[in-house]
């Protein structure tokens, strides 16, 4: 909270105790939103430094002005992996993420009929793509349960999912478990990979398992807002054979 310079915290009733420990350690005043709790718990009310709003408070017209519309406002803050030393917080602003979502929507044409995967943790910026591209189109977002995370074939088939997005290693695990067989995933129309290089053998196996899907590998840094480039897997056998064994979607640039 301190590093993020956050001004508000949303807490559900299951995590009130965890939030209390966090809030007691924060010297700055924080606005605490309790959307499923009513009234404000007595133990929370004793932390007079912070302001708490219960479910009833939030149901009132304009309970508090915490939303702004400036393109310079921060949309979210995520920390890098720290591969160069110390993890650093990257503030992605509205002017960064809004054009990204619009560009992706123009490229992939998500629609209300789509049924999309949510495989990424919220601490990974690819989750922003999953969530807001899907919801922006009025599509349905399916949070893949932990027990199906590395073997989601049955989950995709059961729910007739149309859009897939994961790191290539998830697909590699499926292939290793023999859960990526030809024509296994006919409902998919789009399959995206990001976060790692995509081996050609894995792309070929995925194309065979999802014969109706367009397959792309994306690449980007947290600092450049989710993904910056995309490479579309060719369907022509000759073009596919000409590809290197492994590629990281370094071309072409597809977003201003």
PASEBA-1860 file (N, C-alpha, C; in nm, 3 decimals):
! residues 256
1> XXXXXXXX> 0.083/-0.120/0.000/0.000/0.000/0.000/0.086/0.125/0.000 ~ 0.194/0.122/0.079/0.280/0.240/0.088/0.350/0.266/-0.044 ~ 0.409/0.161/-0.103/0.481/0.176/-0.229/0.387/0.219/-0.341 ~ 0.266/0.171/-0.337/0.170/0.204/-0.442/0.107/0.341/-0.423 ~ 0.122/0.399/-0.305/0.059/0.527/-0.273/-0.092/0.520/-0.295 ~ -0.150/0.404/-0.261/-0.294/0.384/-0.280/-0.373/0.469/-0.182 ~ -0.487/0.516/-0.229/-0.574/0.599/-0.146/-0.697/0.523/-0.099 ~ -0.722/0.406/-0.156/-0.841/0.329/-0.119/-0.808/0.181/-0.122
9> XXXXXXXX> -0.881/0.105/-0.040/-0.863/-0.040/-0.031/-1.001/-0.105/-0.028 ~ -1.023/-0.203/-0.114/-1.149/-0.277/-0.118/-1.129/-0.409/-0.044 ~ -1.215/-0.438/0.053/-1.199/-0.557/0.137/-1.332/-0.632/0.145 ~ -1.330/-0.763/0.117/-1.451/-0.842/0.138/-1.451/-0.896/0.281 ~ -1.564/-0.950/0.323/-1.580/-0.987/0.464/-1.486/-1.099/0.507 ~ -1.439/-1.180/0.411/-1.350/-1.291/0.446/-1.210/-1.245/0.483 ~ -1.174/-1.125/0.443/-1.037/-1.081/0.462/-1.026/-0.959/0.554 ~ -1.126/-0.939/0.638/-1.123/-0.825/0.729/-1.005/-0.833/0.826
17> XXXXXXXX> -0.977/-0.952/0.877/-0.867/-0.965/0.972/-0.733/-0.936/0.906 ~ -0.715/-0.985/0.784/-0.591/-0.956/0.713/-0.578/-0.807/0.686 ~ -0.689/-0.744/0.649/-0.686/-0.601/0.621/-0.655/-0.520/0.747 ~ -0.703/-0.567/0.861/-0.679/-0.494/0.985/-0.529/-0.487/1.014 ~ -0.458/-0.597/0.998/-0.314/-0.597/1.020/-0.243/-0.501/0.925 ~ -0.289/-0.500/0.802/-0.230/-0.411/0.702/-0.256/-0.265/0.736 ~ -0.381/-0.234/0.771/-0.419/-0.095/0.798/-0.353/-0.040/0.923 ~ -0.331/-0.125/1.020/-0.266/-0.080/1.143/-0.121/-0.039/1.118
25> XXXXXXXX> -0.062/-0.092/1.012/0.078/-0.063/0.982/0.095/0.056/0.888 ~ -0.016/0.109/0.837/-0.009/0.218/0.740/-0.031/0.352/0.812 ~ 0.067/0.441/0.808/0.050/0.569/0.877/-0.044/0.666/0.807 ~ -0.056/0.653/0.674/-0.143/0.743/0.600/-0.290/0.703/0.614 ~ -0.378/0.800/0.600/-0.522/0.772/0.604/-0.565/0.704/0.474 ~ -0.640/0.594/0.484/-0.686/0.517/0.369/-0.838/0.509/0.371 ~ -0.900/0.518/0.255/-1.042/0.494/0.242/-1.063/0.344/0.223 ~ -1.143/0.282/0.310/-1.165/0.137/0.307/-1.309/0.109/0.266
33> XXXXXXXX> -1.325/0.039/0.152/-1.458/0.008/0.100/-1.493/-0.136/0.135 ~ -1.611/-0.154/0.197/-1.657/-0.285/0.243/-1.787/-0.318/0.169 ~ -1.780/-0.361/0.043/-1.901/-0.374/-0.040/-1.995/-0.485/0.003 ~ -1.948/-0.585/0.079/-2.038/-0.693/0.122/-2.047/-0.703/0.275 ~ -2.017/-0.594/0.343/-2.021/-0.593/0.489/-2.108/-0.478/0.539 ~ -2.194/-0.509/0.635/-2.283/-0.407/0.690/-2.329/-0.449/0.830 ~ -2.313/-0.363/0.932/-2.248/-0.232/0.928/-2.097/-0.246/0.934 ~ -2.028/-0.134/0.948/-1.883/-0.138/0.965/-1.852/-0.211/1.096
41> XXXXXXXX> -1.767/-0.316/1.092/-1.735/-0.390/1.214/-1.675/-0.299/1.321 ~ -1.704/-0.331/1.447/-1.656/-0.248/1.558/-1.504/-0.240/1.559 ~ -1.437/-0.351/1.528/-1.291/-0.351/1.531/-1.234/-0.260/1.423 ~ -1.309/-0.245/1.314/-1.264/-0.154/1.209/-1.289/-0.009/1.249 ~ -1.403/0.016/1.312/-1.437/0.151/1.352/-1.337/0.209/1.451 ~ -1.268/0.121/1.524/-1.169/0.169/1.622/-1.044/0.225/1.555 ~ -1.025/0.192/1.427/-0.910/0.248/1.355/-0.951/0.383/1.296 ~ -0.954/0.482/1.381/-1.011/0.612/1.345/-0.929/0.688/1.241
49> XXXXXXXX> -0.805/0.645/1.218/-0.723/0.712/1.117/-0.780/0.693/0.978 ~ -0.845/0.580/0.956/-0.897/0.547/0.824/-1.048/0.570/0.817 ~ -1.098/0.585/0.697/-1.241/0.602/0.676/-1.298/0.475/0.616 ~ -1.405/0.422/0.676/-1.467/0.298/0.631/-1.606/0.327/0.574 ~ -1.638/0.262/0.462/-1.771/0.272/0.403/-1.828/0.132/0.387 ~ -1.943/0.107/0.450/-2.008/-0.024/0.444/-2.094/-0.036/0.317 ~ -2.160/-0.150/0.303/-2.247/-0.173/0.188/-2.356/-0.066/0.181 ~ -2.418/-0.034/0.294/-2.524/0.068/0.294/-2.469/0.205/0.258
57> XXXXXXXX> -2.349/0.236/0.308/-2.289/0.365/0.274/-2.267/0.376/0.124 ~ -2.220/0.266/0.064/-2.190/0.268/-0.080/-2.315/0.272/-0.166 ~ -2.429/0.233/-0.109/-2.553/0.234/-0.186/-2.614/0.373/-0.194 ~ -2.563/0.467/-0.116/-2.614/0.603/-0.119/-2.564/0.675/-0.244 ~ -2.639/0.771/-0.296/-2.593/0.847/-0.414/-2.463/0.920/-0.382 ~ -2.364/0.902/-0.470/-2.235/0.970/-0.456/-2.179/0.961/-0.315 ~ -2.156/0.840/-0.262/-2.107/0.827/-0.125/-1.971/0.891/-0.103 ~ -1.888/0.890/-0.205/-1.756/0.952/-0.193/-1.698/0.966/-0.334
65> XXXXXXXX> -1.628/1.073/-0.355/-1.570/1.096/-0.488/-1.430/1.036/-0.492 ~ -1.420/0.913/-0.542/-1.289/0.850/-0.552/-1.252/0.821/-0.697 ~ -1.340/0.854/-0.789/-1.315/0.825/-0.930/-1.282/0.952/-1.006 ~ -1.184/0.944/-1.092/-1.149/1.055/-1.179/-1.145/1.004/-1.322 ~ -1.140/1.097/-1.416/-1.147/1.058/-1.556/-1.027/1.106/-1.636 ~ -0.926/1.157/-1.570/-0.809/1.208/-1.640/-0.731/1.094/-1.703 ~ -0.681/1.115/-1.825/-0.600/1.013/-1.891/-0.467/0.996/-1.820 ~ -0.429/1.094/-1.739/-0.303/1.085/-1.666/-0.316/1.008/-1.536
73> XXXXXXXX> -0.438/0.977/-1.495/-0.458/0.901/-1.371/-0.403/0.759/-1.388 ~ -0.355/0.703/-1.278/-0.307/0.566/-1.281/-0.422/0.468/-1.290 ~ -0.411/0.373/-1.383/-0.511/0.266/-1.394/-0.477/0.153/-1.297 ~ -0.348/0.116/-1.291/-0.303/0.013/-1.197/-0.153/0.025/-1.181 ~ -0.102/-0.037/-1.075/0.042/-0.040/-1.049/0.083/-0.184/-1.025 ~ 0.185/-0.229/-1.098/0.238/-0.364/-1.080/0.389/-0.356/-1.064 ~ 0.444/-0.455/-0.995/0.587/-0.459/-0.974/0.653/-0.553/-1.073 ~ 0.772/-0.513/-1.121/0.849/-0.598/-1.209/0.907/-0.715/-1.130
81> XXXXXXXX> 0.967/-0.809/-1.201/1.020/-0.930/-1.137/1.146/-0.904/-1.057 ~ 1.211/-0.791/-1.082/1.335/-0.762/-1.011/1.456/-0.832/-1.069 ~ 1.451/-0.869/-1.196/1.562/-0.943/-1.259/1.688/-0.858/-1.267 ~ 1.674/-0.726/-1.261/1.791/-0.638/-1.265/1.834/-0.592/-1.127 ~ 1.771/-0.644/-1.024/1.806/-0.603/-0.888/1.686/-0.599/-0.797 ~ 1.630/-0.480/-0.780/1.516/-0.460/-0.691/1.389/-0.443/-0.773 ~ 1.280/-0.514/-0.740/1.154/-0.493/-0.812/1.111/-0.347/-0.804 ~ 1.062/-0.296/-0.914/1.018/-0.156/-0.916/0.871/-0.151/-0.955
89> XXXXXXXX> 0.801/-0.056/-0.897/0.660/-0.038/-0.929/0.643/0.037/-1.060 ~ 0.559/-0.016/-1.147/0.531/0.047/-1.276/0.385/0.095/-1.273 ~ 0.366/0.225/-1.279/0.233/0.282/-1.282/0.187/0.293/-1.427 ~ 0.085/0.217/-1.462/0.028/0.222/-1.596/-0.093/0.315/-1.591 ~ -0.092/0.415/-1.674/-0.195/0.518/-1.670/-0.310/0.486/-1.765 ~ -0.420/0.558/-1.746/-0.535/0.539/-1.833/-0.498/0.561/-1.980 ~ -0.411/0.656/-2.005/-0.373/0.686/-2.144/-0.290/0.575/-2.207 ~ -0.238/0.484/-2.124/-0.166/0.368/-2.176/-0.259/0.249/-2.200
97> XXXXXXXX> -0.338/0.216/-2.099/-0.415/0.091/-2.105/-0.540/0.105/-2.193 ~ -0.600/0.224/-2.198/-0.722/0.239/-2.279/-0.694/0.217/-2.428 ~ -0.590/0.278/-2.487/-0.561/0.249/-2.628/-0.526/0.102/-2.652 ~ -0.461/0.039/-2.553/-0.430/-0.103/-2.570/-0.558/-0.185/-2.584 ~ -0.652/-0.164/-2.494/-0.777/-0.241/-2.498/-0.853/-0.215/-2.627 ~ -0.854/-0.091/-2.671/-0.922/-0.058/-2.796/-0.854/-0.124/-2.916 ~ -0.721/-0.125/-2.917/-0.648/-0.185/-3.028/-0.669/-0.336/-3.033 ~ -0.667/-0.399/-2.917/-0.689/-0.543/-2.911/-0.830/-0.577/-2.958
105> XXXXXXXX> -0.928/-0.496/-2.916/-1.066/-0.520/-2.958/-1.079/-0.507/-3.109 ~ -1.009/-0.411/-3.168/-1.015/-0.393/-3.313/-0.948/-0.510/-3.385 ~ -0.844/-0.566/-3.324/-0.771/-0.675/-3.390/-0.844/-0.808/-3.380 ~ -0.905/-0.837/-3.265/-0.962/-0.970/-3.242/-1.114/-0.974/-3.243 ~ -1.180/-0.860/-3.247/-1.326/-0.850/-3.257/-1.399/-0.935/-3.153 ~ -1.370/-0.916/-3.026/-1.447/-0.988/-2.924/-1.593/-0.948/-2.929 ~ -1.682/-1.042/-2.898/-1.826/-1.016/-2.907/-1.897/-1.079/-2.788 ~ -2.025/-1.048/-2.775/-2.101/-1.098/-2.660/-2.107/-1.250/-2.658
113> XXXXXXXX> -2.095/-1.313/-2.771/-2.103/-1.460/-2.777/-1.975/-1.528/-2.729 ~ -1.867/-1.452/-2.714/-1.739/-1.512/-2.677/-1.738/-1.555/-2.531 ~ -1.661/-1.659/-2.506/-1.645/-1.717/-2.373/-1.495/-1.733/-2.351 ~ -1.441/-1.651/-2.262/-1.297/-1.630/-2.254/-1.236/-1.689/-2.128 ~ -1.111/-1.730/-2.137/-1.040/-1.784/-2.022/-0.982/-1.671/-1.936 ~ -0.967/-1.698/-1.807/-0.893/-1.613/-1.715/-0.795/-1.705/-1.640 ~ -0.672/-1.711/-1.692/-0.570/-1.800/-1.636/-0.462/-1.725/-1.558 ~ -0.452/-1.594/-1.578/-0.343/-1.518/-1.518/-0.381/-1.462/-1.382
121> XXXXXXXX> -0.284/-1.464/-1.290/-0.304/-1.402/-1.160/-0.321/-1.251/-1.177 ~ -0.389/-1.189/-1.082/-0.413/-1.045/-1.090/-0.285/-0.965/-1.071 ~ -0.179/-1.027/-1.023/-0.051/-0.960/-1.009/0.027/-0.959/-1.140 ~ -0.029/-1.018/-1.245/0.034/-1.025/-1.377/-0.050/-0.940/-1.471 ~ 0.014/-0.848/-1.546/-0.066/-0.752/-1.623/-0.145/-0.815/-1.737 ~ -0.114/-0.939/-1.773/-0.196/-1.004/-1.876/-0.339/-1.026/-1.827 ~ -0.360/-1.025/-1.695/-0.495/-1.037/-1.642/-0.580/-0.916/-1.679 ~ -0.515/-0.802/-1.700/-0.588/-0.682/-1.743/-0.647/-0.704/-1.881
129> XXXXXXXX> -0.568/-0.766/-1.968/-0.618/-0.802/-2.102/-0.739/-0.894/-2.089 ~ -0.721/-1.004/-2.017/-0.830/-1.101/-2.002/-0.959/-1.034/-1.957 ~ -0.948/-0.957/-1.852/-1.067/-0.903/-1.786/-1.136/-0.796/-1.870 ~ -1.063/-0.693/-1.910/-1.127/-0.576/-1.968/-1.156/-0.590/-2.117 ~ -1.078/-0.669/-2.190/-1.113/-0.695/-2.330/-1.243/-0.775/-2.334 ~ -1.254/-0.873/-2.245/-1.375/-0.956/-2.237/-1.496/-0.874/-2.195 ~ -1.486/-0.808/-2.082/-1.600/-0.732/-2.030/-1.637/-0.615/-2.120 ~ -1.536/-0.555/-2.184/-1.564/-0.443/-2.273/-1.651/-0.483/-2.390
137> XXXXXXXX> -1.646/-0.612/-2.426/-1.728/-0.662/-2.537/-1.858/-0.724/-2.489 ~ -1.878/-0.726/-2.357/-1.997/-0.792/-2.304/-1.989/-0.942/-2.312 ~ -1.867/-0.996/-2.322/-1.848/-1.141/-2.330/-1.844/-1.200/-2.189 ~ -1.830/-1.332/-2.182/-1.831/-1.403/-2.054/-1.689/-1.446/-2.019 ~ -1.647/-1.417/-1.896/-1.514/-1.450/-1.850/-1.520/-1.570/-1.756 ~ -1.442/-1.672/-1.787/-1.438/-1.794/-1.707/-1.305/-1.802/-1.632 ~ -1.313/-1.793/-1.500/-1.194/-1.808/-1.416/-1.165/-1.957/-1.405 ~ -1.055/-2.001/-1.464/-1.021/-2.143/-1.464/-0.979/-2.182/-1.322
145> XXXXXXXX> -1.045/-2.280/-1.262/-1.011/-2.319/-1.124/-0.870/-2.375/-1.113 ~ -0.813/-2.364/-0.993/-0.675/-2.406/-0.972/-0.652/-2.552/-1.012 ~ -0.748/-2.638/-0.982/-0.729/-2.780/-1.011/-0.726/-2.809/-1.161 ~ -0.775/-2.714/-1.242/-0.775/-2.734/-1.387/-0.674/-2.644/-1.458 ~ -0.596/-2.570/-1.382/-0.508/-2.468/-1.441/-0.407/-2.527/-1.539 ~ -0.347/-2.642/-1.507/-0.246/-2.699/-1.594/-0.298/-2.817/-1.676 ~ -0.424/-2.845/-1.665/-0.487/-2.947/-1.748/-0.631/-2.902/-1.778 ~ -0.645/-2.789/-1.847/-0.778/-2.729/-1.863/-0.859/-2.779/-1.982
153> XXXXXXXX> -0.813/-2.886/-2.048/-0.883/-2.934/-2.167/-1.030/-2.958/-2.140 ~ -1.062/-3.033/-2.035/-1.202/-3.066/-2.005/-1.283/-2.940/-1.972 ~ -1.218/-2.844/-1.904/-1.286/-2.719/-1.869/-1.324/-2.642/-1.995 ~ -1.232/-2.633/-2.090/-1.259/-2.564/-2.216/-1.371/-2.632/-2.292 ~ -1.368/-2.763/-2.298/-1.470/-2.837/-2.372/-1.606/-2.827/-2.304 ~ -1.607/-2.836/-2.171/-1.735/-2.833/-2.098/-1.807/-2.700/-2.114 ~ -1.731/-2.592/-2.122/-1.792/-2.459/-2.129/-1.789/-2.400/-2.270 ~ -1.746/-2.475/-2.368/-1.740/-2.428/-2.508/-1.670/-2.293/-2.518
161> XXXXXXXX> -1.554/-2.282/-2.456/-1.482/-2.155/-2.458/-1.436/-2.124/-2.600 ~ -1.432/-1.994/-2.630/-1.395/-1.950/-2.765/-1.261/-1.878/-2.770 ~ -1.216/-1.827/-2.656/-1.091/-1.750/-2.654/-1.000/-1.802/-2.545 ~ -0.876/-1.830/-2.582/-0.776/-1.882/-2.490/-0.660/-1.784/-2.481 ~ -0.605/-1.765/-2.358/-0.487/-1.682/-2.341/-0.406/-1.739/-2.225 ~ -0.280/-1.775/-2.252/-0.195/-1.832/-2.146/-0.049/-1.813/-2.182 ~ 0.038/-1.848/-2.089/0.180/-1.858/-2.122/0.201/-1.991/-2.196 ~ 0.300/-1.997/-2.286/0.323/-2.122/-2.360/0.348/-2.243/-2.271
169> XXXXXXXX> 0.405/-2.223/-2.152/0.435/-2.338/-2.067/0.309/-2.410/-2.021 ~ 0.196/-2.339/-2.012/0.071/-2.406/-1.980/0.034/-2.504/-2.090 ~ 0.046/-2.459/-2.215/0.019/-2.549/-2.328/0.120/-2.663/-2.333 ~ 0.245/-2.635/-2.297/0.347/-2.740/-2.297/0.315/-2.848/-2.194 ~ 0.262/-2.806/-2.079/0.222/-2.903/-1.977/0.108/-2.990/-2.028 ~ 0.011/-2.927/-2.095/-0.099/-3.003/-2.153/-0.048/-3.106/-2.253 ~ 0.048/-3.063/-2.335/0.103/-3.155/-2.435/0.175/-3.270/-2.366 ~ 0.250/-3.240/-2.260/0.321/-3.344/-2.189/0.229/-3.443/-2.121
177> XXXXXXXX> 0.110/-3.396/-2.082/0.012/-3.483/-2.017/-0.080/-3.553/-2.119 ~ -0.049/-3.534/-2.247/-0.130/-3.590/-2.356/-0.273/-3.539/-2.351 ~ -0.284/-3.412/-2.311/-0.415/-3.347/-2.305/-0.427/-3.242/-2.414 ~ -0.352/-3.263/-2.523/-0.358/-3.171/-2.636/-0.351/-3.254/-2.764 ~ -0.461/-3.319/-2.792/-0.467/-3.409/-2.907/-0.540/-3.342/-3.022 ~ -0.522/-3.390/-3.143/-0.590/-3.330/-3.258/-0.740/-3.319/-3.238 ~ -0.794/-3.202/-3.273/-0.937/-3.172/-3.267/-0.993/-3.176/-3.124 ~ -0.906/-3.161/-3.023/-0.951/-3.160/-2.884/-1.029/-3.034/-2.847
185> XXXXXXXX> -0.996/-2.921/-2.913/-1.051/-2.791/-2.870/-1.118/-2.720/-2.988 ~ -1.224/-2.780/-3.043/-1.285/-2.723/-3.163/-1.360/-2.592/-3.139 ~ -1.397/-2.561/-3.015/-1.476/-2.441/-2.989/-1.392/-2.314/-2.994 ~ -1.260/-2.326/-2.982/-1.175/-2.206/-2.978/-1.166/-2.141/-3.115 ~ -1.185/-2.011/-3.119/-1.165/-1.934/-3.242/-1.039/-1.848/-3.234 ~ -0.987/-1.830/-3.112/-0.869/-1.747/-3.092/-0.785/-1.806/-2.980 ~ -0.655/-1.820/-3.003/-0.563/-1.870/-2.901/-0.442/-1.777/-2.896 ~ -0.422/-1.715/-2.782/-0.312/-1.620/-2.764/-0.214/-1.674/-2.661
193> XXXXXXXX> -0.086/-1.647/-2.686/0.019/-1.684/-2.592/0.109/-1.563/-2.568 ~ 0.161/-1.553/-2.447/0.247/-1.440/-2.414/0.330/-1.476/-2.292 ~ 0.436/-1.401/-2.270/0.518/-1.420/-2.151/0.642/-1.503/-2.172 ~ 0.643/-1.581/-2.279/0.757/-1.668/-2.311/0.762/-1.685/-2.463 ~ 0.877/-1.732/-2.511/0.884/-1.770/-2.653/0.794/-1.890/-2.678 ~ 0.741/-1.899/-2.798/0.649/-2.007/-2.834/0.721/-2.104/-2.928 ~ 0.756/-2.223/-2.881/0.823/-2.322/-2.968/0.732/-2.363/-3.084 ~ 0.793/-2.383/-3.200/0.713/-2.417/-3.318/0.638/-2.548/-3.299
201> XXXXXXXX> 0.703/-2.647/-3.239/0.637/-2.777/-3.220/0.511/-2.762/-3.135 ~ 0.516/-2.670/-3.038/0.400/-2.648/-2.953/0.290/-2.575/-3.029 ~ 0.329/-2.478/-3.111/0.231/-2.405/-3.192/0.162/-2.500/-3.290 ~ 0.239/-2.593/-3.348/0.180/-2.690/-3.441/0.083/-2.781/-3.368 ~ 0.122/-2.829/-3.250/0.033/-2.916/-3.172/-0.095/-2.843/-3.135 ~ -0.081/-2.716/-3.100/-0.201/-2.639/-3.064/-0.290/-2.619/-3.186 ~ -0.232/-2.590/-3.300/-0.311/-2.571/-3.422/-0.389/-2.698/-3.456 ~ -0.330/-2.812/-3.432/-0.399/-2.938/-3.459/-0.512/-2.962/-3.358
209> XXXXXXXX> -0.489/-2.921/-3.232/-0.591/-2.941/-3.130/-0.705/-2.841/-3.144 ~ -0.674/-2.720/-3.193/-0.776/-2.615/-3.208/-0.780/-2.573/-3.354 ~ -0.836/-2.656/-3.441/-0.828/-2.632/-3.586/-0.903/-2.508/-3.632 ~ -0.993/-2.454/-3.548/-1.071/-2.336/-3.588/-1.015/-2.206/-3.530 ~ -0.901/-2.215/-3.464/-0.849/-2.099/-3.393/-0.739/-2.027/-3.470 ~ -0.743/-1.894/-3.464/-0.629/-1.811/-3.503/-0.532/-1.813/-3.386 ~ -0.404/-1.836/-3.412/-0.305/-1.849/-3.306/-0.203/-1.736/-3.318 ~ -0.182/-1.664/-3.209/-0.084/-1.556/-3.208/0.001/-1.562/-3.082
217> XXXXXXXX> 0.126/-1.522/-3.098/0.216/-1.506/-2.984/0.240/-1.357/-2.965 ~ 0.218/-1.308/-2.843/0.234/-1.166/-2.811/0.362/-1.146/-2.731 ~ 0.408/-1.022/-2.730/0.527/-0.990/-2.652/0.515/-0.847/-2.600 ~ 0.558/-0.826/-2.476/0.558/-0.691/-2.421/0.615/-0.690/-2.281 ~ 0.645/-0.572/-2.233/0.698/-0.551/-2.099/0.591/-0.483/-2.014 ~ 0.602/-0.499/-1.884/0.510/-0.428/-1.795/0.513/-0.279/-1.825 ~ 0.633/-0.226/-1.852/0.648/-0.083/-1.877/0.583/-0.037/-2.007 ~ 0.561/-0.129/-2.101/0.501/-0.091/-2.229/0.353/-0.126/-2.238
225> XXXXXXXX> 0.294/-0.163/-2.125/0.150/-0.193/-2.114/0.113/-0.323/-2.184 ~ 0.128/-0.430/-2.112/0.079/-0.565/-2.146/0.155/-0.624/-2.264 ~ 0.117/-0.590/-2.386/0.183/-0.647/-2.504/0.205/-0.538/-2.607 ~ 0.316/-0.548/-2.677/0.354/-0.445/-2.772/0.355/-0.495/-2.915 ~ 0.385/-0.624/-2.934/0.391/-0.682/-3.068/0.313/-0.812/-3.071 ~ 0.286/-0.858/-3.192/0.214/-0.984/-3.210/0.262/-1.053/-3.337 ~ 0.268/-1.185/-3.332/0.303/-1.264/-3.450/0.196/-1.370/-3.469 ~ 0.137/-1.371/-3.588/0.030/-1.466/-3.618/0.087/-1.590/-3.686
233> XXXXXXXX> 0.051/-1.703/-3.633/0.099/-1.830/-3.689/0.035/-1.854/-3.825 ~ 0.118/-1.878/-3.928/0.061/-1.905/-4.061/-0.006/-2.041/-4.066 ~ -0.105/-2.053/-4.150/-0.172/-2.182/-4.167/-0.113/-2.260/-4.284 ~ -0.042/-2.192/-4.370/0.019/-2.257/-4.485/0.137/-2.343/-4.439 ~ 0.142/-2.470/-4.480/0.246/-2.561/-4.436/0.385/-2.514/-4.474 ~ 0.398/-2.460/-4.595/0.530/-2.414/-4.640/0.577/-2.296/-4.556 ~ 0.488/-2.202/-4.528/0.524/-2.086/-4.445/0.556/-2.131/-4.303 ~ 0.486/-2.231/-4.256/0.511/-2.281/-4.122/0.649/-2.347/-4.113
241> XXXXXXXX> 0.686/-2.421/-4.214/0.816/-2.488/-4.213/0.930/-2.386/-4.216 ~ 0.904/-2.270/-4.274/1.008/-2.167/-4.286/1.031/-2.091/-4.155 ~ 0.943/-2.108/-4.060/0.958/-2.039/-3.932/1.075/-2.096/-3.853 ~ 1.139/-2.013/-3.770/1.243/-2.068/-3.682/1.182/-2.162/-3.580 ~ 1.267/-2.240/-3.516/1.220/-2.338/-3.418/1.143/-2.271/-3.304 ~ 1.184/-2.149/-3.270/1.121/-2.079/-3.159/1.120/-1.931/-3.192 ~ 1.010/-1.864/-3.164/1.005/-1.721/-3.188/0.936/-1.652/-3.072 ~ 0.965/-1.523/-3.057/0.916/-1.449/-2.940/0.828/-1.331/-2.977
249> XXXXXXXX> 0.766/-1.337/-3.094/0.671/-1.233/-3.135/0.734/-1.095/-3.137 ~ 0.854/-1.086/-3.195/0.921/-0.956/-3.198/0.873/-0.867/-3.311 ~ 0.802/-0.927/-3.408/0.747/-0.850/-3.518/0.609/-0.906/-3.552 ~ 0.520/-0.831/-3.613/0.533/-0.689/-3.641/0.475/-0.606/-3.528 ~ 0.512/-0.483/-3.516/0.447/-0.393/-3.420/0.305/-0.371/-3.467 ~ 0.211/-0.372/-3.378/0.070/-0.363/-3.420/-0.009/-0.259/-3.343 ~ 0.062/-0.178/-3.265/-0.010/-0.078/-3.186/0.072/0.050/-3.182 ~ 0.005/0.164/-3.198/0.073/0.292/-3.187/0.109/0.322/-3.043
END
